[in-house]
Structures are given as C-alpha cells and as structure tokens.
Amino acid sequence: MFLREEQLFLMKGIRIILQITILYVFSIVGEALHHFLHIPIPGSIIGLILLIICLSYKIVPVKIVEDGASFLLSFLPLLFIPSMVGIINYPSLFSISGGILFLIVVMSTIITMIAAGVASQFIETKTKKRKKRKECNKHLSRSV
C-alpha cells in the first residue's frame, strides 16, 4: 500500500518535469525564431504565442502541459519578491513622486480591469445575439 502511494507520487513528479520540459521547449523555439527572424517581440512571448496556437488548434492537448503549468503558477508569487526587495534601493519611490507613480499604477490597473470587463460583456452579448439569430433561422427553415 505505502509503496503504491510512493510510486504514484514519483510518477506525478516525473510527469510534471516532462510537462515543464515541453513548456521550456516552446520557449526555446520562440527564442530561436526571435534570433533567426529578427522579430521585434521577445522570444519567450513568441513561445507563448506558439503554445496558445498549438493549444487552440488541439495540436498539443491541454493535458500534456496542465500539471506542469499549474506547478509553475504555484511558484509565481516568489518570482516577484526580488523586484519588491529591489525597490528598497530607490528611496525616491517612497516620496511624493513615488506616491504619484503608485497612484498611476493603481488607476491604470483599474481602468484596464474595467475595459476588459466591458469588452468581455460586449463580446458575450454579441455571441448571445448571434446564437438567438441562428436558433431563429433554424426554426424558420423547419417551418418552411
């Protein structure tokens, strides 16, 4: 019984490592495309775009990268700690200009959230109208 649980834990760890490797390969391919084609977008972003395209067209099933991505996302907050500690080197950020900068960041975040919400609601209402139109057309074509 205990050996079985240990084996399952080991298999999950190996699966996560393989999935992170797949994600890393997408990053490497993006970096290579950036280097060879001189695209003005960072290679890591190109890799993410390639991953999204492959996931959208089901070239790469979500299950192949799901656990690895979840594992990486669980450690994401730790990546922000060095940048937060680095702010200590710039005491001017704690002055009036730093307060203004903070206010600008907060306001732009709020504006971005509102714009994203409005855009998603707009798209949702358009989609619902399109579905209703299709249903109406189906009923009309059946009655004829």
Secondary structure, DSSP 8 states (H G I E B T S, - for coil): -HHHHHHHHHHHHHHHHHHHHHHHHHHHHHHHHHHHH--SS-HHHHHHHHHHHHHHTTSS-GGGTHHHHHHHHHTHHHHHHHHHHHGGG-GGGGSHHHHHHHHHHHHHHHHHHHHHHHHHHHHHHHHHHHHHHHHHHHHHHHH-
